Amino acid sequence: MNAKNQTFEASLKELERIVRGLEEGDLSLEESLKLFEDGVKLSRECQERLNQAERRIEVLLKDGDDNPTLQAIQPEDLREEREPKIKRRIIFEDKDDESPF
C-alpha cells in the first residue's frame, strides 16, 4: 500500500518495521539499501503529515474576546513546502570494525 494512502499511525508502524529489519543486519546490501530508501521516503511523508497537522493547529486563533476560534483553511495552504528545521545525519560508529570505511 502506498504510504500516502495509509494513516499516519500505519506509516509509523511500517517505518518501525523497516528500522528493526535494518538493525537486525541479516539483509544483503541491496536489500538494506532498498529498505533504507523506503524508510527515508516514509520518514519524509510522516514529517510532512506532522507539518500539516502543525499548520492546522496554528490556524487556531483568538477572537476579540480572547476566545479560541477556528478559521477555515484551504487545501493549498496545507501543501506549503517548508525546509526541515533540523537536518540530521546518521553516523555509524563501530569500533570493532577494521574496514577503512
Biopython code that builds the backbone (N, CA, C, O; Angstrom):
import numpy as np
from Bio.PDB.StructureBuilder import StructureBuilder

atoms = [
    (1, "MET", "N", (0.837, -1.183, 0.000)),
    (1, "MET", "CA", (0.000, 0.000, 0.000)),
    (1, "MET", "C", (0.877, 1.241, 0.000)),
    (1, "MET", "O", (1.875, 1.288, 0.719)),
    (2, "ASN", "N", (0.530, 2.229, -0.780)),
    (2, "ASN", "CA", (1.250, 3.473, -0.837)),
    (2, "ASN", "C", (1.143, 4.175, 0.507)),
    (2, "ASN", "O", (0.060, 4.250, 1.088)),
    (3, "ALA", "N", (2.263, 4.687, 1.002)),
    (3, "ALA", "CA", (2.274, 5.320, 2.325)),
    (3, "ALA", "C", (1.338, 6.520, 2.387)),
    (3, "ALA", "O", (0.802, 6.831, 3.451)),
    (4, "LYS", "N", (1.137, 7.192, 1.270)),
    (4, "LYS", "CA", (0.253, 8.361, 1.274)),
    (4, "LYS", "C", (-1.199, 7.951, 1.458)),
    (4, "LYS", "O", (-2.026, 8.784, 1.830)),
    (5, "ASN", "N", (-1.530, 6.690, 1.206)),
    (5, "ASN", "CA", (-2.883, 6.192, 1.404)),
    (5, "ASN", "C", (-3.068, 5.587, 2.794)),
    (5, "ASN", "O", (-4.189, 5.267, 3.188)),
    (6, "GLN", "N", (-1.978, 5.430, 3.535)),
    (6, "GLN", "CA", (-2.034, 4.860, 4.876)),
    (6, "GLN", "C", (-2.288, 5.965, 5.895)),
    (6, "GLN", "O", (-2.042, 7.142, 5.634)),
    (7, "THR", "N", (-2.777, 5.564, 7.042)),
    (7, "THR", "CA", (-2.875, 6.520, 8.136)),
    (7, "THR", "C", (-1.463, 6.834, 8.625)),
    (7, "THR", "O", (-0.515, 6.107, 8.327)),
    (8, "PHE", "N", (-1.338, 7.912, 9.371)),
    (8, "PHE", "CA", (-0.047, 8.271, 9.940)),
    (8, "PHE", "C", (0.473, 7.134, 10.817)),
    (8, "PHE", "O", (1.651, 6.781, 10.762)),
    (9, "GLU", "N", (-0.413, 6.571, 11.618)),
    (9, "GLU", "CA", (-0.023, 5.504, 12.536)),
    (9, "GLU", "C", (0.470, 4.273, 11.785)),
    (9, "GLU", "O", (1.450, 3.648, 12.189)),
    (10, "ALA", "N", (-0.211, 3.922, 10.686)),
    (10, "ALA", "CA", (0.212, 2.766, 9.882)),
    (10, "ALA", "C", (1.571, 3.032, 9.245)),
    (10, "ALA", "O", (2.417, 2.140, 9.184)),
    (11, "SER", "N", (1.779, 4.250, 8.773)),
    (11, "SER", "CA", (3.069, 4.611, 8.181)),
    (11, "SER", "C", (4.175, 4.544, 9.222)),
    (11, "SER", "O", (5.281, 4.086, 8.932)),
    (12, "LEU", "N", (3.880, 4.999, 10.430)),
    (12, "LEU", "CA", (4.865, 4.964, 11.506)),
    (12, "LEU", "C", (5.207, 3.521, 11.885)),
    (12, "LEU", "O", (6.372, 3.205, 12.129)),
    (13, "LYS", "N", (4.203, 2.646, 11.934)),
    (13, "LYS", "CA", (4.463, 1.222, 12.217)),
    (13, "LYS", "C", (5.338, 0.597, 11.139)),
    (13, "LYS", "O", (6.237, -0.189, 11.439)),
    (14, "GLU", "N", (5.072, 0.951, 9.880)),
    (14, "GLU", "CA", (5.884, 0.438, 8.775)),
    (14, "GLU", "C", (7.316, 0.940, 8.896)),
    (14, "GLU", "O", (8.263, 0.194, 8.648)),
    (15, "LEU", "N", (7.475, 2.193, 9.275)),
    (15, "LEU", "CA", (8.811, 2.748, 9.464)),
    (15, "LEU", "C", (9.542, 2.016, 10.595)),
    (15, "LEU", "O", (10.733, 1.728, 10.479)),
    (16, "GLU", "N", (8.839, 1.720, 11.672)),
    (16, "GLU", "CA", (9.443, 0.969, 12.781)),
    (16, "GLU", "C", (9.851, -0.435, 12.333)),
    (16, "GLU", "O", (10.899, -0.935, 12.744)),
    (17, "ARG", "N", (9.029, -1.077, 11.490)),
    (17, "ARG", "CA", (9.362, -2.401, 10.963)),
    (17, "ARG", "C", (10.639, -2.335, 10.126)),
    (17, "ARG", "O", (11.488, -3.222, 10.212)),
    (18, "ILE", "N", (10.771, -1.292, 9.325)),
    (18, "ILE", "CA", (11.960, -1.111, 8.492)),
    (18, "ILE", "C", (13.196, -0.927, 9.367)),
    (18, "ILE", "O", (14.240, -1.524, 9.104)),
    (19, "VAL", "N", (13.080, -0.112, 10.394)),
    (19, "VAL", "CA", (14.215, 0.125, 11.290)),
    (19, "VAL", "C", (14.652, -1.179, 11.958)),
    (19, "VAL", "O", (15.845, -1.473, 12.038)),
    (20, "ARG", "N", (13.675, -1.962, 12.438)),
    (20, "ARG", "CA", (14.024, -3.255, 13.053)),
    (20, "ARG", "C", (14.744, -4.155, 12.058)),
    (20, "ARG", "O", (15.730, -4.807, 12.402)),
    (21, "GLY", "N", (14.254, -4.189, 10.830)),
    (21, "GLY", "CA", (14.896, -5.017, 9.807)),
    (21, "GLY", "C", (16.326, -4.589, 9.542)),
    (21, "GLY", "O", (17.208, -5.430, 9.370)),
    (22, "LEU", "N", (16.558, -3.295, 9.508)),
    (22, "LEU", "CA", (17.912, -2.796, 9.280)),
    (22, "LEU", "C", (18.809, -3.053, 10.492)),
    (22, "LEU", "O", (19.990, -3.361, 10.336)),
    (23, "GLU", "N", (18.257, -2.928, 11.683)),
    (23, "GLU", "CA", (19.047, -3.153, 12.896)),
    (23, "GLU", "C", (19.460, -4.609, 13.055)),
    (23, "GLU", "O", (20.523, -4.900, 13.602)),
    (24, "GLU", "N", (18.626, -5.519, 12.580)),
    (24, "GLU", "CA", (18.969, -6.940, 12.699)),
    (24, "GLU", "C", (20.214, -7.278, 11.899)),
    (24, "GLU", "O", (20.989, -8.146, 12.302)),
    (25, "GLY", "N", (20.417, -6.611, 10.779)),
    (25, "GLY", "CA", (21.637, -6.801, 9.999)),
    (25, "GLY", "C", (21.720, -8.101, 9.231)),
    (25, "GLY", "O", (22.809, -8.490, 8.808)),
    (26, "ASP", "N", (20.596, -8.794, 9.035)),
    (26, "ASP", "CA", (20.611, -10.079, 8.331)),
    (26, "ASP", "C", (20.331, -9.942, 6.836)),
    (26, "ASP", "O", (20.162, -10.949, 6.149)),
    (27, "LEU", "N", (20.282, -8.729, 6.331)),
    (27, "LEU", "CA", (19.911, -8.496, 4.937)),
    (27, "LEU", "C", (21.146, -8.277, 4.081)),
    (27, "LEU", "O", (22.210, -7.900, 4.573)),
    (28, "SER", "N", (20.982, -8.518, 2.807)),
    (28, "SER", "CA", (22.074, -8.224, 1.878)),
    (28, "SER", "C", (22.208, -6.719, 1.733)),
    (28, "SER", "O", (21.336, -5.970, 2.173)),
    (29, "LEU", "N", (23.276, -6.282, 1.131)),
    (29, "LEU", "CA", (23.491, -4.855, 0.927)),
    (29, "LEU", "C", (22.358, -4.254, 0.102)),
    (29, "LEU", "O", (21.842, -3.189, 0.443)),
    (30, "GLU", "N", (21.971, -4.920, -0.967)),
    (30, "GLU", "CA", (20.895, -4.414, -1.824)),
    (30, "GLU", "C", (19.566, -4.332, -1.075)),
    (30, "GLU", "O", (18.833, -3.351, -1.205)),
    (31, "GLU", "N", (19.259, -5.365, -0.293)),
    (31, "GLU", "CA", (18.017, -5.353, 0.493)),
    (31, "GLU", "C", (18.045, -4.234, 1.533)),
    (31, "GLU", "O", (17.040, -3.561, 1.764)),
    (32, "SER", "N", (19.205, -4.047, 2.154)),
    (32, "SER", "CA", (19.353, -2.987, 3.147)),
    (32, "SER", "C", (19.176, -1.620, 2.516)),
    (32, "SER", "O", (18.502, -0.757, 3.078)),
    (33, "LEU", "N", (19.780, -1.415, 1.346)),
    (33, "LEU", "CA", (19.643, -0.131, 0.656)),
    (33, "LEU", "C", (18.197, 0.142, 0.270)),
    (33, "LEU", "O", (17.720, 1.270, 0.395)),
    (34, "LYS", "N", (17.502, -0.880, -0.196)),
    (34, "LYS", "CA", (16.094, -0.720, -0.581)),
    (34, "LYS", "C", (15.255, -0.362, 0.651)),
    (34, "LYS", "O", (14.432, 0.552, 0.600)),
    (35, "LEU", "N", (15.467, -1.080, 1.748)),
    (35, "LEU", "CA", (14.738, -0.766, 2.979)),
    (35, "LEU", "C", (15.061, 0.639, 3.471)),
    (35, "LEU", "O", (14.176, 1.365, 3.923)),
    (36, "PHE", "N", (16.338, 1.019, 3.380)),
    (36, "PHE", "CA", (16.746, 2.353, 3.813)),
    (36, "PHE", "C", (16.046, 3.415, 2.975)),
    (36, "PHE", "O", (15.540, 4.397, 3.519)),
    (37, "GLU", "N", (16.011, 3.231, 1.655)),
    (37, "GLU", "CA", (15.324, 4.175, 0.761)),
    (37, "GLU", "C", (13.844, 4.272, 1.121)),
    (37, "GLU", "O", (13.287, 5.367, 1.206)),
    (38, "ASP", "N", (13.215, 3.123, 1.331)),
    (38, "ASP", "CA", (11.794, 3.113, 1.708)),
    (38, "ASP", "C", (11.590, 3.838, 3.038)),
    (38, "ASP", "O", (10.621, 4.578, 3.207)),
    (39, "GLY", "N", (12.506, 3.621, 3.972)),
    (39, "GLY", "CA", (12.414, 4.264, 5.270)),
    (39, "GLY", "C", (12.551, 5.775, 5.180)),
    (39, "GLY", "O", (11.840, 6.511, 5.865)),
    (40, "VAL", "N", (13.462, 6.236, 4.338)),
    (40, "VAL", "CA", (13.643, 7.679, 4.157)),
    (40, "VAL", "C", (12.382, 8.293, 3.566)),
    (40, "VAL", "O", (11.947, 9.359, 4.002)),
    (41, "LYS", "N", (11.793, 7.628, 2.574)),
    (41, "LYS", "CA", (10.548, 8.129, 1.965)),
    (41, "LYS", "C", (9.429, 8.183, 3.003)),
    (41, "LYS", "O", (8.716, 9.182, 3.102)),
    (42, "LEU", "N", (9.280, 7.115, 3.770)),
    (42, "LEU", "CA", (8.244, 7.090, 4.810)),
    (42, "LEU", "C", (8.487, 8.169, 5.857)),
    (42, "LEU", "O", (7.554, 8.844, 6.294)),
    (43, "SER", "N", (9.725, 8.325, 6.250)),
    (43, "SER", "CA", (10.068, 9.332, 7.252)),
    (43, "SER", "C", (9.698, 10.725, 6.759)),
    (43, "SER", "O", (9.144, 11.525, 7.513)),
    (44, "ARG", "N", (10.001, 11.018, 5.501)),
    (44, "ARG", "CA", (9.668, 12.329, 4.936)),
    (44, "ARG", "C", (8.159, 12.521, 4.850)),
    (44, "ARG", "O", (7.651, 13.606, 5.133)),
    (45, "GLU", "N", (7.445, 11.470, 4.459)),
    (45, "GLU", "CA", (5.984, 11.569, 4.379)),
    (45, "GLU", "C", (5.369, 11.771, 5.762)),
    (45, "GLU", "O", (4.432, 12.555, 5.919)),
    (46, "CYS", "N", (5.889, 11.070, 6.757)),
    (46, "CYS", "CA", (5.397, 11.247, 8.130)),
    (46, "CYS", "C", (5.697, 12.660, 8.613)),
    (46, "CYS", "O", (4.852, 13.287, 9.251)),
    (47, "GLN", "N", (6.891, 13.167, 8.317)),
    (47, "GLN", "CA", (7.253, 14.515, 8.728)),
    (47, "GLN", "C", (6.333, 15.534, 8.067)),
    (47, "GLN", "O", (5.922, 16.500, 8.709)),
    (48, "GLU", "N", (6.007, 15.333, 6.800)),
    (48, "GLU", "CA", (5.100, 16.261, 6.113)),
    (48, "GLU", "C", (3.704, 16.222, 6.742)),
    (48, "GLU", "O", (3.052, 17.257, 6.880)),
    (49, "ARG", "N", (3.256, 15.039, 7.116)),
    (49, "ARG", "CA", (1.955, 14.946, 7.790)),
    (49, "ARG", "C", (1.974, 15.681, 9.125)),
    (49, "ARG", "O", (1.006, 16.348, 9.490)),
    (50, "LEU", "N", (3.078, 15.554, 9.847)),
    (50, "LEU", "CA", (3.204, 16.287, 11.105)),
    (50, "LEU", "C", (3.224, 17.790, 10.854)),
    (50, "LEU", "O", (2.621, 18.556, 11.606)),
    (51, "ASN", "N", (3.914, 18.212, 9.801)),
    (51, "ASN", "CA", (3.946, 19.634, 9.450)),
    (51, "ASN", "C", (2.540, 20.137, 9.107)),
    (51, "ASN", "O", (2.158, 21.240, 9.496)),
    (52, "GLN", "N", (1.780, 19.325, 8.381)),
    (52, "GLN", "CA", (0.408, 19.707, 8.042)),
    (52, "GLN", "C", (-0.443, 19.833, 9.299)),
    (52, "GLN", "O", (-1.233, 20.767, 9.432)),
    (53, "ALA", "N", (-0.278, 18.892, 10.215)),
    (53, "ALA", "CA", (-1.040, 18.949, 11.467)),
    (53, "ALA", "C", (-0.660, 20.205, 12.253)),
    (53, "ALA", "O", (-1.521, 20.870, 12.829)),
    (54, "GLU", "N", (0.621, 20.518, 12.272)),
    (54, "GLU", "CA", (1.082, 21.721, 12.969)),
    (54, "GLU", "C", (0.464, 22.969, 12.352)),
    (54, "GLU", "O", (0.020, 23.864, 13.071)),
    (55, "ARG", "N", (0.435, 23.033, 11.031)),
    (55, "ARG", "CA", (-0.161, 24.188, 10.366)),
    (55, "ARG", "C", (-1.655, 24.281, 10.664)),
    (55, "ARG", "O", (-2.189, 25.378, 10.827)),
    (56, "ARG", "N", (-2.325, 23.140, 10.734)),
    (56, "ARG", "CA", (-3.756, 23.158, 11.069)),
    (56, "ARG", "C", (-3.967, 23.699, 12.479)),
    (56, "ARG", "O", (-4.897, 24.467, 12.726)),
    (57, "ILE", "N", (-3.106, 23.297, 13.393)),
    (57, "ILE", "CA", (-3.216, 23.763, 14.774)),
    (57, "ILE", "C", (-2.943, 25.266, 14.853)),
    (57, "ILE", "O", (-3.581, 25.981, 15.627)),
    (58, "GLU", "N", (-1.985, 25.741, 14.042)),
    (58, "GLU", "CA", (-1.658, 27.168, 14.046)),
    (58, "GLU", "C", (-2.840, 28.028, 13.603)),
    (58, "GLU", "O", (-2.882, 29.225, 13.884)),
    (59, "VAL", "N", (-3.794, 27.417, 12.912)),
    (59, "VAL", "CA", (-4.967, 28.141, 12.452)),
    (59, "VAL", "C", (-5.844, 28.566, 13.630)),
    (59, "VAL", "O", (-6.620, 29.517, 13.531)),
    (60, "LEU", "N", (-5.709, 27.852, 14.736)),
    (60, "LEU", "CA", (-6.473, 28.233, 15.931)),
    (60, "LEU", "C", (-5.998, 29.607, 16.395)),
    (60, "LEU", "O", (-4.831, 29.800, 16.734)),
    (61, "LEU", "N", (-6.901, 30.520, 16.400)),
    (61, "LEU", "CA", (-6.576, 31.888, 16.805)),
    (61, "LEU", "C", (-7.545, 32.345, 17.881)),
    (61, "LEU", "O", (-8.570, 31.705, 18.117)),
    (62, "LYS", "N", (-7.228, 33.428, 18.517)),
    (62, "LYS", "CA", (-8.143, 34.008, 19.497)),
    (62, "LYS", "C", (-8.938, 35.117, 18.826)),
    (62, "LYS", "O", (-8.408, 35.884, 18.023)),
    (63, "ASP", "N", (-10.213, 35.186, 19.169)),
    (63, "ASP", "CA", (-11.032, 36.278, 18.645)),
    (63, "ASP", "C", (-10.852, 37.512, 19.515)),
    (63, "ASP", "O", (-9.992, 37.529, 20.396)),
    (64, "GLY", "N", (-11.641, 38.530, 19.281)),
    (64, "GLY", "CA", (-11.532, 39.775, 20.026)),
    (64, "GLY", "C", (-11.733, 39.624, 21.516)),
    (64, "GLY", "O", (-11.245, 40.444, 22.293)),
    (65, "ASP", "N", (-12.452, 38.579, 21.932)),
    (65, "ASP", "CA", (-12.710, 38.343, 23.356)),
    (65, "ASP", "C", (-11.747, 37.325, 23.959)),
    (65, "ASP", "O", (-12.002, 36.797, 25.042)),
    (66, "ASP", "N", (-10.645, 37.047, 23.271)),
    (66, "ASP", "CA", (-9.653, 36.050, 23.696)),
    (66, "ASP", "C", (-10.217, 34.632, 23.733)),
    (66, "ASP", "O", (-9.687, 33.775, 24.440)),
    (67, "ASN", "N", (-11.271, 34.380, 22.990)),
    (67, "ASN", "CA", (-11.800, 33.025, 22.869)),
    (67, "ASN", "C", (-11.183, 32.365, 21.642)),
    (67, "ASN", "O", (-11.097, 32.983, 20.581)),
    (68, "PRO", "N", (-10.756, 31.117, 21.783)),
    (68, "PRO", "CA", (-10.178, 30.458, 20.613)),
    (68, "PRO", "C", (-11.243, 30.257, 19.534)),
    (68, "PRO", "O", (-12.379, 29.883, 19.826)),
    (69, "THR", "N", (-10.863, 30.507, 18.305)),
    (69, "THR", "CA", (-11.750, 30.278, 17.167)),
    (69, "THR", "C", (-10.983, 29.509, 16.108)),
    (69, "THR", "O", (-9.756, 29.579, 16.042)),
    (70, "LEU", "N", (-11.692, 28.797, 15.303)),
    (70, "LEU", "CA", (-11.085, 28.024, 14.232)),
    (70, "LEU", "C", (-11.431, 28.686, 12.915)),
    (70, "LEU", "O", (-12.599, 28.929, 12.614)),
    (71, "GLN", "N", (-10.406, 28.976, 12.133)),
    (71, "GLN", "CA", (-10.626, 29.569, 10.828)),
    (71, "GLN", "C", (-10.498, 28.476, 9.783)),
    (71, "GLN", "O", (-9.672, 27.572, 9.912)),
    (72, "ALA", "N", (-11.312, 28.565, 8.757)),
    (72, "ALA", "CA", (-11.241, 27.593, 7.665)),
    (72, "ALA", "C", (-9.914, 27.769, 6.926)),
    (72, "ALA", "O", (-9.461, 28.890, 6.693)),
    (73, "ILE", "N", (-9.307, 26.655, 6.569)),
    (73, "ILE", "CA", (-8.074, 26.704, 5.791)),
    (73, "ILE", "C", (-8.317, 26.033, 4.456)),
    (73, "ILE", "O", (-9.173, 25.158, 4.324)),
    (74, "GLN", "N", (-7.564, 26.450, 3.493)),
    (74, "GLN", "CA", (-7.691, 25.909, 2.148)),
    (74, "GLN", "C", (-6.691, 24.761, 1.969)),
    (74, "GLN", "O", (-5.604, 24.788, 2.546)),
    (75, "PRO", "N", (-7.061, 23.749, 1.164)),
    (75, "PRO", "CA", (-6.142, 22.617, 0.949)),
    (75, "PRO", "C", (-4.767, 23.046, 0.445)),
    (75, "PRO", "O", (-3.763, 22.428, 0.800)),
    (76, "GLU", "N", (-4.707, 24.089, -0.371)),
    (76, "GLU", "CA", (-3.401, 24.524, -0.896)),
    (76, "GLU", "C", (-2.519, 25.086, 0.220)),
    (76, "GLU", "O", (-1.293, 25.068, 0.103)),
    (77, "ASP", "N", (-3.129, 25.587, 1.304)),
    (77, "ASP", "CA", (-2.338, 26.064, 2.435)),
    (77, "ASP", "C", (-1.619, 24.923, 3.132)),
    (77, "ASP", "O", (-0.557, 25.133, 3.718)),
    (78, "LEU", "N", (-2.171, 23.730, 3.080)),
    (78, "LEU", "CA", (-1.571, 22.567, 3.728)),
    (78, "LEU", "C", (-0.401, 22.019, 2.942)),
    (78, "LEU", "O", (0.424, 21.284, 3.484)),
    (79, "ARG", "N", (-0.321, 22.363, 1.691)),
    (79, "ARG", "CA", (0.726, 21.811, 0.827)),
    (79, "ARG", "C", (1.938, 22.725, 0.724)),
    (79, "ARG", "O", (2.816, 22.507, -0.110)),
    (80, "GLU", "N", (1.985, 23.734, 1.559)),
    (80, "GLU", "CA", (3.105, 24.655, 1.540)),
    (80, "GLU", "C", (4.400, 23.892, 1.811)),
    (80, "GLU", "O", (4.488, 23.128, 2.771)),
    (81, "GLU", "N", (5.390, 24.103, 0.969)),
    (81, "GLU", "CA", (6.671, 23.425, 1.135)),
    (81, "GLU", "C", (7.494, 24.176, 2.170)),
    (81, "GLU", "O", (7.609, 25.400, 2.116)),
    (82, "ARG", "N", (8.056, 23.449, 3.094)),
    (82, "ARG", "CA", (8.921, 24.035, 4.108)),
    (82, "ARG", "C", (10.201, 23.220, 4.192)),
    (82, "ARG", "O", (10.199, 22.002, 4.012)),
    (83, "GLU", "N", (11.270, 23.907, 4.464)),
    (83, "GLU", "CA", (12.535, 23.236, 4.715)),
    (83, "GLU", "C", (12.501, 22.678, 6.123)),
    (83, "GLU", "O", (11.953, 23.316, 7.022)),
    (84, "PRO", "N", (13.079, 21.490, 6.340)),
    (84, "PRO", "CA", (13.117, 20.962, 7.704)),
    (84, "PRO", "C", (13.918, 21.902, 8.606)),
    (84, "PRO", "O", (14.913, 22.488, 8.180)),
    (85, "LYS", "N", (13.475, 22.035, 9.842)),
    (85, "LYS", "CA", (14.159, 22.909, 10.778)),
    (85, "LYS", "C", (15.503, 22.319, 11.207)),
    (85, "LYS", "O", (16.471, 23.042, 11.439)),
    (86, "ILE", "N", (15.536, 21.007, 11.305)),
    (86, "ILE", "CA", (16.757, 20.328, 11.728)),
    (86, "ILE", "C", (17.100, 19.275, 10.687)),
    (86, "ILE", "O", (16.266, 18.443, 10.329)),
    (87, "LYS", "N", (18.316, 19.318, 10.213)),
    (87, "LYS", "CA", (18.773, 18.290, 9.288)),
    (87, "LYS", "C", (19.631, 17.323, 10.086)),
    (87, "LYS", "O", (20.543, 17.726, 10.808)),
    (88, "ARG", "N", (19.329, 16.067, 9.947)),
    (88, "ARG", "CA", (20.046, 15.060, 10.717)),
    (88, "ARG", "C", (20.928, 14.237, 9.804)),
    (88, "ARG", "O", (20.620, 14.015, 8.633)),
    (89, "ARG", "N", (22.016, 13.800, 10.366)),
    (89, "ARG", "CA", (22.943, 12.962, 9.637)),
    (89, "ARG", "C", (23.175, 11.721, 10.472)),
    (89, "ARG", "O", (23.382, 11.797, 11.683)),
    (90, "ILE", "N", (23.137, 10.593, 9.818)),
    (90, "ILE", "CA", (23.362, 9.334, 10.527)),
    (90, "ILE", "C", (24.854, 9.020, 10.481)),
    (90, "ILE", "O", (25.468, 9.022, 9.414)),
    (91, "ILE", "N", (25.418, 8.755, 11.631)),
    (91, "ILE", "CA", (26.836, 8.401, 11.726)),
    (91, "ILE", "C", (26.918, 7.017, 12.327)),
    (91, "ILE", "O", (26.407, 6.763, 13.417)),
    (92, "PHE", "N", (27.565, 6.130, 11.603)),
    (92, "PHE", "CA", (27.737, 4.766, 12.082)),
    (92, "PHE", "C", (29.128, 4.647, 12.659)),
    (92, "PHE", "O", (30.124, 4.869, 11.970)),
    (93, "GLU", "N", (29.185, 4.298, 13.918)),
    (93, "GLU", "CA", (30.473, 4.102, 14.581)),
    (93, "GLU", "C", (30.534, 2.681, 15.108)),
    (93, "GLU", "O", (29.730, 2.279, 15.948)),
    (94, "ASP", "N", (31.486, 1.941, 14.610)),
    (94, "ASP", "CA", (31.685, 0.571, 15.071)),
    (94, "ASP", "C", (33.173, 0.423, 15.338)),
    (94, "ASP", "O", (33.966, 0.280, 14.407)),
    (95, "LYS", "N", (33.547, 0.458, 16.592)),
    (95, "LYS", "CA", (34.954, 0.444, 16.969)),
    (95, "LYS", "C", (35.612, -0.900, 16.689)),
    (95, "LYS", "O", (36.837, -0.983, 16.600)),
    (96, "ASP", "N", (34.802, -1.965, 16.547)),
    (96, "ASP", "CA", (35.354, -3.290, 16.295)),
    (96, "ASP", "C", (35.592, -3.521, 14.807)),
    (96, "ASP", "O", (36.247, -4.490, 14.423)),
    (97, "ASP", "N", (35.067, -2.646, 13.981)),
    (97, "ASP", "CA", (35.165, -2.802, 12.535)),
    (97, "ASP", "C", (36.557, -2.360, 12.089)),
    (97, "ASP", "O", (36.986, -1.249, 12.404)),
    (98, "GLU", "N", (37.257, -3.216, 11.366)),
    (98, "GLU", "CA", (38.593, -2.899, 10.911)),
    (98, "GLU", "C", (38.608, -2.390, 9.486)),
    (98, "GLU", "O", (39.685, -2.143, 8.942)),
    (99, "SER", "N", (37.450, -2.222, 8.857)),
    (99, "SER", "CA", (37.415, -1.744, 7.476)),
    (99, "SER", "C", (37.804, -0.276, 7.420)),
    (99, "SER", "O", (37.556, 0.461, 8.375)),
    (100, "PRO", "N", (38.416, 0.172, 6.308)),
    (100, "PRO", "CA", (38.835, 1.558, 6.193)),
    (100, "PRO", "C", (37.671, 2.505, 5.968)),
    (100, "PRO", "O", (37.878, 3.717, 5.913)),
    (101, "PHE", "N", (36.459, 1.998, 5.836)),
    (101, "PHE", "CA", (35.308, 2.850, 5.560)),
    (101, "PHE", "C", (34.661, 3.134, 6.832)),
    (101, "PHE", "O", (33.654, 3.842, 6.868)),
]
sb = StructureBuilder()
sb.init_structure("model")
sb.init_model(0)
sb.init_chain("A")
sb.init_seg("    ")
for serial, (resi, resn, name, xyz) in enumerate(atoms, 1):
    if name == "N":
        sb.init_residue(resn, " ", resi, " ")
    sb.init_atom(name, np.array(xyz, "f"), 0.0, 1.0, " ", f" {name:<3s}", serial, name[0])
structure = sb.get_structure()
